[in-house]
Amino acid sequence: MPIERMMNSNKHIDAIEIKVIPDTRRAFPDGGGLFQPDRVPSFSSNKVSTISRKKKLNVLDWPGNSLYLHPIENF
C-alpha cells in the first residue's frame, strides 16, 4: 500500500512535531529553513496547516495541481 494512503492528518502532525521541527531548528537556527511537503491531501488539511503556522514552520507553497506545471512534461 502506498504511503500516501497510510498517512492521515494526525500522523503528519506527529511527524512535524517529532522530526521536521527539531531537525529544521537544528539545521537552520536562524529560522531560514523552508519545509517542502509532499502533495498528499492530508498534509494540506486545516489541522496540519494550523499546527505549521502555530509552530512557525516555513512551508513552501505549492502551485495548483496542473499537468502544465509538471517539469517532466517539457521533456
Secondary structure by P-SEA (a helix, b strand, c coil): ccccccccaaaaaaaaaccaaaaaaaacccccbbbbbccccccccaaaaaaaaaaccbbbbbccccccccccccc
